[in-house]
Amino acid sequence: MKKTRIFLLIILTFSAGCASMTPEPRPPVHTPTEKEGTILNIEVSHVGDRIQFLEYFIKNKDLSDSDRNTASALLRAYRLLKKSAPGPVTGKECDTLAQSLFRSMSLMENTYFEKIGKASVDENSFADFIKRKNEILDLYLDENYKGVIQRTLALRTSFPGGLTPEIGIIFAISLANDGMLDEAVEIGMEVVRKIEGTHDVVQLRGDIIQWQLALGRPTQATKTLERISHTQDDRTAMINDLRNRIERHPPDQPFHSMFQTAEGTAPQELQPHMVLLQEKVDALARNHEFAEARQLLLNEKAEREEGPETEVIDRALNNLEEAETAYEENVMIKATYLKETYEAARKLYEKEDYKGAIATLEALENTQELSAEAADLKNRAVESLINRERNRAAAIFLEAKKTKDPNKKKELLETSYKILKTLFDDYPQSPLKNKLTSHINIVQREIEKLP
């Protein structure tokens, strides 16, 4: 919109200039060396500033082709305008300038309405979002936790940023019920960060009591207060229960041996050679080397006659199979989680929501190692964000340089400095760190020059 306003100003100014070119019935006589035409009432230095900004802007490697073409057309028009502004503009020069402006505005128009069209598609997809959300709720009510996980991952891919607190809570609970506790904790914390500081049930009911009293309904207010008391009692009981659980819980999650007996039965005493076998099998199972553990058990069973020890081995084989199945399912879900999260981040990146893409990948990185593809996307998102914000800081810096108001200059320079410093602090490992340092020093020197 800013660029559109600038061009409208140029068109209006230009039109005024061209309008003054209408010949009068008795035109004045000029010397042969004098050029006929009109002077455009445009400040050349302002046009130069726009040219300087666009030249810097076009250097951004992350520009889309349509934006680059539009910026290039604008740059050509500004250069032609700068060339024409000092001297009289002839009819031919006026025509050339008008055609250049027309091409620039056509490109801007196409880009604008293309984005408007995309916005319409997004608005029409709201019904699809509601439908998918309701499907997730139905799956949760049916205790189909795998279905909830799959549909929520698909929802995050189609609607990046569409994980509302309501869906997030259901997603976290489903992940926990499916054994993905790390992911459940991460999603749960993400939801908590979103709703932290907002009104909870107790606060809302407290407001309702005040509204009921304002309406002259103290009896209803008393009943609402009783509900708050029940809620607080429930919370106190929950806190005490969780505190006891934490105190009783061992520091590390115990590993269940493949030789463990069925729940509720007394553990069986093993002979020394069977204890040694148990240690080898359990060590392999801990490392998810199930095929090797299975072969070790089968080899041991083949050397023994049917009896109590072969029954122990059979039980270990069954436990091993269950552990392997659970592990494979977990690996598959994690792979799907990684894939869908990557797709969600990729779509955010394509929409130039670099911060959203980085946050999505960092949340994934807290639960599992990023794939090479996901790590590369994160690096590109960080680089794109830094470049875009550097350009914004540079534009503000240029504006500060040309302003005469000392208070405004200080405000703009401090804003530019804050943008660069935030990037430097947030992404200390970025390869662009040295460039940020250089830009920060330049802005800092200008701030030090202020009276």
N, C-alpha and C positions, 0 to 999 in steps of 0.2 A: 504494500500500500504506500510505503514511503516513496518507492521509486515512481509509482504512478503519479503521486502528487507532484514530484519533481518534474516529470514530463508534462503534466498539465500546465505547470508554471511556464515551462519552456515554450509550449505551444501557444499559450496566451501571449507571452512576450513576443514570440516570433510572428504571431498573427498580427499583433499591433504594428510590428516593423513592416511586414509585407503590405498591410493595409495602407500605410503611408506612401506606398509606391505608386498609387493611382495617379496617372498624369493629369496635370491641370490643363485647361484649354490653352494657356500661353506659358509653356515651360521656359524657365530661365535659360539663358545662353551660357554655356560653359566653354572654357578654353579647351582645345583639342586634347590636352594632357590630363584633364580632370575626368575621373571615373564616375559615370552616372549610377545612381542607385540610392540606397538608404542605409543609415547607420542603425545597427541593432542595439537597442538599449539594454545590453546585458553586461554584467560585471565579469570581465575575462578571468579574474582571479578565482571567482566561484566555480567557473567551468573547469579551470585547471585543477581545483581541489577534487572535483568529481572524477576527472580523468585519472588523477593520482590514486584515488581510492579504488577505481575499477581495475586499474593496472595491477594493483596489489591483490585485489579480490580474485582475479582470473588465475593467479598463480596457485590458488588452492587446488590441490590434486583431487580433493573429494567432491568437487562440483559435478553435478549430473550434466550430461550432454546438452539438455535443453536449457539449463541455467547458464552454462558456459556460452552457448550460442546467443542467448538473450543479452548477457553481459557484454559480449563482443560487439553486438549490434549497437548497444548503448554507447560503448566506448568510441566506435566509429562516428556515431552521431555527435557526441560531445567534441571530438577532435575537429570535425567539420564545423561545428558551431564556434569553437574557439578560433579557428582560422578565419571565419567569416565575420566575427564580432567586431574587430577593430576598424575595418574599412567599410565603405559602402557596398551593399549587396545588390548585385545585378539581378535581373529577372531569371537568367539561367542559373545563377548560383542559388537563388531562392528556391527554384524548382528542385535542384539537386539536394538541398538541405531538407526540403519538405519530403522528398522520397526517402531519405535516410531516416528521418523521424518516423515516417509511416511504417517502414520496415521494422524499426525498433518496437514501436507500439503494437504492431501485429504479433511479433514474437511474445511480447509481454501478455497480450490478450490470450494467445493460445496457451501459454503456461498457466495463466490464472484460471481459465475455464477448465483446463485439464485437471487442476487440483480441486476445483469445485466439483467436477464430476466424480472424482475419487471420494470426496467427502460424502456425496450422496449415496454412493455404494455402501460406505461405512454406516451411514445412518439407517439404511435399509436392512443392514445385517443385525440390527438391535433385536429384532424378533427372533433371529436364529440364536443369538446369545441367550435370550430368556428360555427358549426351548431346550437348549443344551443344559442350562442350569437346572431346569426342572427334571431333566433326565438323570442328572447326577444326584439330586435329592431323592428321587424314586429308587435309584440303585442303593443309596445309603440306607433308606428305610427297609429295603429288602436284605440288608446286610451283605450285599454283593460288593465287598471292598475292592476286589481286583477290578471290577467294572468301574467303580468310582475313580480309581487311580488312572485307568486307561482313558476314561472320558475327560477327566480333569486335565491330564497331560495334553490331550487333543484340543481342549478348550484354550489352554495357555498358548498353543501353537497358533490357533486361528485368531485369538484375541489377546495379544501380548498386553500384560497389565490387567487382564480381566479376572484375576484371582481376588475376588471380593472376600472380606472377612468371613462371611457366611460360608462360602465354598471352601475357603482356606481351612476353616476349622474341621469341616467334614473330610477334606483331603488329608489333613494331618492325622486325624483319628483313623482313617482307612489305611494310611501308610503304617501306622503303629500296629493295627490289627493284622496287617499282612507281613509283619516282621521287619519292616524297613524303619527301624527306630531312629537311626541317624537322620534320615530324610524327614521323619515325622517331627523331630526336634527342630530342625532348620525351618520347616514350613510353619510350625507352631510359633516359633520366635518371630518369624516374619509377620504373622497375623497379629501377634501381641504388639509389635512396633506400630502397626497400622492403627490399632484401636486404643493404644495407651494414651491416656489423657482425655479421651472422649467420655461421654456420660455412660456409666454402667447402670445396671438395673436399680441398685440402691439409690443412686443419685437421681435417676429419672423418677422413681417413686417418691422421692423427697420433693421434687418439683410438682408432681401430681397432687401431693398433700396440700401444698400451698395454693394450687389452682382450685382444689375442692373447697378449701377454707374461703377463698375469695368468692366462690359461688354460694357460700353459706351452707355447706354440706359437711359439718363436723363429723357426723356418723360415718360417712364414707371415708373421711380422712383418717379416722381411728382404725378402720379395717385395713386401709393401705399401710398404716404404721405397723400393724400386726404382721403384715407380710414382710416388711423390712426386718422386723425382729426375727422372724423365722429364717429369712435369708442369712442374716448375720450369724444366727446360731449354727446354720448349716455350714457356713464358711469357717467358723471357729472349729467345728468338729472335723472338717476336711483338713484344715491346717494342722491340727493335732495328729490326725491319722498319718498325714504325709511326713510329719516330723519323725514319728515313730518308725515309719518305713525306712526313712533315710538313715536313722541311727542303727537299725537292724541290718541294713543292706551291707554285704561285704564290699570291700574296696573295688574288686574286679569281678566281672561276670564269670562264674565258674564254667569250666568246660565239662560237658557231659561225656563221659567215657563211652566208647562203643561197646564196652563190656558191662555197662550198667544193667541191673535187673529191672524188671517191670516195676512201675510205681506201686508202692504199698507192700512190696515183698522185701524180705531181708536180703542184704548183700551176700553174695556167695564167696566163700573163702577159696582163693586160687592157689594152685601149686606154683613154686618158684618159676618154672619154665613158662607157665601160663601168664604170670605177672610180667615176665619179660616180653612175651608176645603182646600183651595189652599195651605196654609202654610203646612198643614199635608201631603198633596199629594206630594208637591215639596220636602219636607224633605225626604220622602221615595224614591223619584226618584233620588235624589242626591246620596243616598246610594245604588242605583241599586236594591231596594226592590220593583220591579215592580208589583209582584203579590199582595202584601199587598196594594199598592197604588190603583191598579185596583179594588180590593174588596171594598175598602173604597168608591170609586166613585160609584160603582154599588149599594152599600147599601144606599148611599145618594140619588141616582136616584130612587130607589124603593120606597122611602118615599115621593116622590114629584110627582105632576101631570105634564103632558106634558106642557111645556112652555119655557120661556127664560132661566130659570135656568137649566132645563134639557138639553137645547141646549149647554149651557156652559159646562156641565158635559160630553156630547157626544164629544165636541171638545177636552176636556181634555183627554178623553179615547183614541181618535185618536192620539193625540200628544204623549201620554204615549206609545201606541203601536209602533209608529215610533221610539221613543227613545229607547225602549227595543230591537227592531230589530237592530238598529244601534249599540247598546252596545254588543249584542250577536255576530254580525259580527266582531266587533272589538276584542272581546275576542277570537273568533275562529282564526282570523288572528294572534293575538299575540301568541296564543298557537302554531300555525304552525310555526311562526317565532322562538319561543323558541325551538321547537323540531328540526327544520332544523339547527338552529345555534348550538345547542348542538351536532348534528350529525357531523357538520363541525369541531367543536372543538375536538370531539372524534377521528375523522380520523387524525387530526393533531397530537393528542396525540399518536395514534398507530404508526405514522410515526416518533415518537420521536421528533417532532417539538413542544417542550413544550412551548416555547415562543409564538408561533403562537396560540396554544390552549388557553393560558392564556389571550392573547390580545383579542381573539374572545369572550371569556366569560366575560371579563371585559367590552367590548363594549356593550354586552347584559345587563350586570348588571347596566349600566348607564341608561337604559330605563325601566327596570322592575326587580323585585326581582327574583333571581335565584331559580330554583327548587332544591330540596334536591339532586337530581341526578347531576344536573349541578354544584352545589356548591362542591359536592364531587369530581367531575372530575377536577375542578379548583384546589382544594387542592392537589390532586394527581399529577397534572401537575407541581405545584409549588415545591412539594417535590422531584419529579423526576428531575426537572431542577437543584435544589440545590444540589442533590446528584451527578449528572453528573458533574456539574461545580466544586464541592468540589473535586471529583476525579481528574479532570483536574488540579486544583490548587495543589493537593497533588503530582501529577506526576511532575509538574514543580518544586515544592519545593524539591523533591528528586533529581532532576537533578541539582538544585542549590547546594545542599549539597555535591555532589560529584565532582563538577567542581572546578578546581584550579585557574581559571582566575577570579580575584576579580571583574572586571567590568561586566563579564558575570554573576557571582554569584549575584551581586546587581540587574542587570536587571531581572533575573529570579525571585528573591525573591519579587521584586516590582510588577512584573506581577502576581505572586501568590496572593500577598496581595490585589491587585486591584480586582481580580476576587472575592475573598471572601468578600471584603468590599462592592462591588456592590450588591452581593446577600443579604448582611445584610441590606443595605439601601432600596433595592427594595421590600423586603418581610419581613418587621419588625414583622408581626403577625405570621410568620411560627413557628411551634413547633421545628424546627431545629435551631432556633435562638441561643440557648446556645452553640450548637456544632460549629456554625459559629464563635461565639465569642471566643471559645477556640482555634480554628484553627488560627484565626486572631492574637491572642496573641502569639501563637507559632512562626508564621512567623515574627511578629513584633520584637520579641526578637532576632531572627536571623539577622534581618536588623540592629538592634542596635549594634550587635557584629562587624559589618563591620568596617574596618578602615576608 
